[in-house]
Amino acid sequence: MRALVAAAVALGCSLVGSAARADLNDDLAALTRAYGAAENVRHLTPRLYERGDVRPLLLDGEETDPSSEGCTTVVVLGSPTTSFVLRFAPTARGPEFADGENPEQSVAGAAQLVRCGIRKSMLGRLVLEMRSPRGVLETLVVRAKHPVAALTRTLAGRAPGPSAPFGQSGPRPTAPPLAERARATEAREKRQGAAAVDRRLLQADRNGTGEVLLTLPSGCHRFDVLGVSTPSHAPHGVDVDAELVWLANGEIGARDRTESADATLALCNGEAAPARLRFIGSPPGAPVVVLAARWPLPAALPEYWGPTVRARMAETLRDNHVRNLASAPVYSSLGVTGVTLLPMEVEPGRCYIAALAALRGTTAGLAVGLGSGTTRGQNRSTADQSDTSVSFCAGNERRITFEVEARGSGVAWLLSAWPAGRLPLGEVAE
């Protein structure tokens, strides 16, 4: 009887899946017919995505060519219940088209994105992030002299219909007084073991901006730029933004663009270097407090890595809340874009922490997994992150295999593992 029930359930699921697939194929065929007058319609290979997957769509050179005047339209279709986002991977220089970087959220399992002329070059950084548990997605790429019609004109069933208006959230809460927030922030940094916490009082100029020159010693740093509480003449609140720029090369070391009266910058450097901290968004002439906290680089980072790699791995350990590593890494390996398998000798019953960091290139996501016998583990970054970590305890096996996947352009990465304790006697790793 149970076998018959299971068979019936399996058959029902198969029929539902087949019906959904048939509807998707019908929609795809209808769009292909509707776009038939375009110069070129390319159907990409269908792909299976799982929740958290972030993959580039990999358009070809003609579809992203900024020198031509035509338009490129990207249409992605899934089942109507599928949820995903089309967005642009960041570059090492930051967003190149500040007014065109908005993500495109799927509606009724469909999303359409158009770029014309020079803005077509943005499509070379187009990635898809899956939000649903699992689903197959179809992609059409259309080149034409003008943008093609909205897909909802051809696929009426994909039209979401009218939406309810947004509610009113009310005024922004007033921040506590500046002195009170400064004391609380300084106390927090000291509780977290900061070796030093320095406080500076600055005054914004008539444009609400200001800057200060710094010489940052080797270590990990956190800067809290605190603006005044909401004044009566600014009913929408104070929004202080900040960034730290290295003077040696003009590169941005850290940036905060959140909507708050306070801005926070965090970074690590392997050797002393001059920098400029800039802020904007304060009321003109108002006081601004800058709190600078510093922690030494972890002693578990080998000196022979050099200052740049040590700083990058220190940021990775900090981002993934890894502290108090007692010894040097027992395993390290370099790699590049793609999928790489790496064997590592382990001690039965020993626990480890492995950290993966991109050293250069533009990343569209990093992932690390491991497996052997009873030992399993995996973790991945988001598309805008360039590091991740995984912890595990070895069972009875003496070797595990890492699987590292790096997506992006020109990515070079470092994977390192440190011992981190031992399983209690008689306990089995799960």
N, C-alpha and C positions, 0 to 999 in steps of 0.2 A: 504493500500500500504506500509506504513512504517513497519507494522508488518511483511509483506512478506519479505521486504528487511532485516530486523533484523534477521528473521529466516534463510534467505539464508546466511547471514554473519556468523551466529552461526554454521550453518551446514558446511560452508567452513572451519572455524577454527577447527571444530571437525575433519573433514577429514584430514586436514594438520597435526594436532596433532596425529591422529591415524597412518598416514603414517610415521611420524618421529619416533613414538614409535615402529612401525614394523621394521624400519631400525635398530634401536638400539637393538631390540631383535635378529635380524638376526646376527648383529655383535657379540653380546654376545654369541650366540650359536656357531658361527664359532670359537671364541677364546676358548670356553670350549672344543670343539672337538680337537683343536690344542694342548691344554694342557693336553690331556687325559692321556699321558704317565707319568705325574708327580705323585709324591707320594700322593698329596692331592690338590684338587681344591675346594675352598669354595666360594660360592656365597652369599655375604652379602645382607641384605634386601635393596631394592631400597629406596632412600631417596629424598625428595623434599627439595631443598635448595633455599634460597633467597639471594639477594645481601648482602654481609656483614656477612653472616653466617660463623662462624668458629667452626667446630665440629671435635672431635677426631674420628678416624676410628675404634678404639677399637678392635685391633687384639688380638687373644687369646695367651695363654702362649707358646704353641708349635711354633707358628709363630714368636715369638719374643725371643725364647730361645737362649741365646748366647753360651751355652755349646755345641750345635750341630754344625756340619760342613756344613750342607746344606744351601740352599738359600731360601729366601722368596721374592716373587715378588708380588707387589700390582699394579693392573690395574684398573683405573677408567675411565668409558665411559659415555658420555652424547651425546646430539645431536651435530653435527659438528660445530654449531655456539656457543656452550657453552664455557665459559671461567672460569677456576678455577685454583687454585694453591695447590700443595701438599707441606707442609713444616713441620718442627719439632718445637714443642712447647719448649720454653726455660725451663731450670731447675733452681732451687734455687742456684746451684753452677755454673751456666753458661753453655755454650755448652760443652758437654763431648767429642764430635768428631768434632774438629774444621774443619777437611778437608772433612766432609760428611754432613754438615748442609745446603748445597745449596738447595733452593726451586726448585720444578719441575713444570714448567708452562705447562698447557695443550696446545696442538696443535691439531687443528681440532676436538676439543671436547674430547680428549683422553690424558691420562698421564700414564706413567709406571715408577715404581721405584723399584729397586732391592737392597737388602742388604744380605750379606752372613756372616757366622761364627759369631764372637763376635759382629759384627756391626748390627746384627739383633735386638739387644736390643734397638737400636735407634727407631725402628718402634713402640715401645710402646708410643712414643711421637708424632706420626704422626697425623697431623690434615689437614683438607681440608678447604680452604677459597674460598667462592664463589665470583666470580667477575661479572658474568652475572646477569641480573635482577631476573631470576627465572629459574629453570630447575630440572629435575629428573636425578640423577646420579646412575649408576650401578657400583658395585665394585666386582672384583674377587681377591682372595688371593690364591697364588699358592706356595706350598712347594715342592722343588725338590732338587736333589743333586747338580745341576748346574743351573745358571740363564737360564730362558726360553728365547726363541727367541723374538726379538722386535715385538710388536703388529702390526707394519706396514707391516711385512712379511705376516701376515694372512689377515690384513685389508688394502688392497692397497689404498682404498679411504681415509684412515686417514693419508696417507703420505703427508706432507706439500709441497713437491717439493723443488726446489732450492730457496735459499734466496739471496737477494741482499747483497753485502758486506757493512760493516759498513762505514760510512763516517768519515772523519777526522775532529775532533773538534778543532784542533789547540792547541797551547800552553796554559797552565793555566794562567789566569790573574795574574799579579804581585800584591801582597798585598801592601797597603800603608805602609809607614815607621812605625816602632814599636812604637815610641813615639806618633805618631798621633793616632794610633789605641788604645793605652792605654788611652789617654785623652778622646777619644770618648766613649770608654767602661765605664770608670769611670763616665762620665757625664750621660750616660744612666741609670746606676744603681742608681744614686742620684735622677734622675727624677722619677724613679719607687719607691721612698720612702725608700731606704735602710737606716737602722739606722747607719751603718758604712760601709766604703769602705777602705780597706787597700791595699797598693801596696808593692810588694816585687820584687827586681831585683835579679835573679839567673843567674848562668852561667852553661851551659851544659858541661858535662865532655867529654872525648875524644870519647866516644861512642854515644854522643848526648843525654844522659839521665841525670836525676837529680831528687832530692827529697827534701822535706822539712817537718819537724815535726810540727804539729799544735795541739792546744787545742781548740776545737770548743765549744763555749758556746751554751746553749739552743737556738734554733731558726731555721730559714730556711736560707740556704747558697747557694751562687753561686760563683764558682771559674772560672775565665777566664785565661787560660794559653796561652800567646801570644808569638809566635815565630817570628824570623826575617823575613823580606821580602825575596823573592826568590833570592838566590845568583847566581852569574854567573856560578858557578861550579855545580849547581843543576838545570838543565834545566826543570826537571819534577816537580819542586816545593818542598816546605817544607811541610811535613805532621807531625804535632805534635799531639800525642795521650797522654791521661792522665787518671789516676784513683786515687780514694781516698780509703784508706784501714783503717778500724777501728783497732786500736792496741789491744783492749781488746779481740777480738775474731778472728782477721784475715780476717773478711768478707769484701767484696768490697761494699762500700756505694754508689759509683757512678763511671761511666766509660764513656769515650768518645773515639770512634774509627772512627770518621768521617775523611774524607780526606781533611784536611785544615791546614793552618799554625797556626790556633788557636784551642784550645780545651775548652769545657765548661762542667762543672760538677755542678749539682744542687741536693740538698738533704736537709732534715730536721732532726733534732735530738731533743729529749725531755729533755735531760740533758747534762751537759758538759762532753765531752769525748775526749781523745787523738786520733789523726789520723795521717796517713802519706800520703802526696800527692806526686805522682810520675809522671814523664813525660818521653817521649821518642820521637825521631824523629827530634830533633833539629840538625842543623849543629854543629859539635864538637867545643866546646869553645865559642859558640855564646851566647849572652844574651837572657834571657827568663823572661818576666814580668808575675807575678802572681797577679791578682786582686781578692781580697776576699771581697764579699759583704754579709751583714747579715741583715735579717729582723726578728723581734720577732715573736714567734708563735701567731696565732690569739687568741685574748682574748675569743672568743666564744667557745673554746675547753675546756671542763670541766677538772679541775685538777684531779678528781677522776678517769679519764680514765687511768692515769699513763703515764709516759714519752714515752713508745714505741707506744701506740695507738695514743697519741696526735701527735707525729711526723708523723705517717703514715697518719692520716687524714689531717694534715697540707699539706703534699705532694699532697694528692688528691685534696684539694681545690686549691692549686697552679697550678697543672697540668691542671685543668679545668677552670682556670682563674676566680676563685671565690674569691672576696675580700670584706672587710668592712662588715662582719657579726656583727650585733649589739648586739646579745644576745646569750645565751646558746641554744643548740638544744631543740626543743619541742618534738622530737621523736627520739628514737634510738632502734636498734634491731640487735642481732647477728644471724648468719646463717652459713650453711655449703654447700657443693657441692650439686647441684641439683636445682630444682625449688621450690621457697618458696613464699607463698601469705601472705601479712602482711597488716591488716587494720590500718588506721590512722585517728584519729579525726582531722578535719580541721575547720577553721572559714570561713564562706562564704565571698567571696571578698578578702580574704587574699592570698598573694603570698608566695611561699616557694621555697627553694633550698634544694634538697636531694643529698647527696654524698654517693657513695658506694665504699668501699676500701677493698681489700683482706689484711688480717692481717698475714696470713701464708699459706703455701702450694704452689703448682705450678699451676698457672692459665693458662687456654687455652681460656679465654674470660669471661667477665662479662657483664651482661645486666640488666637494670632496666626499667620497664614500670609501668604505673599507669593508672587507669581509674575509672570513676564513674560519671554518669550524663553527664554534658558538659565538665568535666575535663579530659584531655588526655595528655599523654606525654610518651616519651621513649628515651633511649639512650643506647649505647653499647660501649664497649672498643674493641680495636683490640686484636689479639691473644697475642701480646707481651706486653700489658698493664695490669695493675692489679687494675685499678680504673676507675670510670666514674661518671657522675652526671646528674641530670635532674632538670629543673626548671618548675614551674607550678603555675597557679592562680586558686583558687577554685571558682566555680560558686555558685549555691544556695545550693549544697549538703553540708552535715556536716561530711561526711566520704568518704575517697578514699581508694583504695586497691593497694598496691605495688605488683608487680610481679618481683621477683629477680631470675635470672638464673645465676648460677656459674658453669663453666666447668673447669675441671682440676683434680688434685690429692691432696687430703688432704686440700682442701681450706676451710678456715674460714674467714668470712667477717663481716664488720660492716656497717650498713645503718643508717644514721642520717639525720634529716631534720631541717632546720632553717627557721624562718619567714624572709621574704625579701620584705617588703613593702606591699602595698594594692592597689587594683584596684581603679581608679577614680570613683567617684559617678556616677552611671548610666551606666558604661561600663560593658560589658558582656565578660566573659572569653571565648576564642575560642579554 
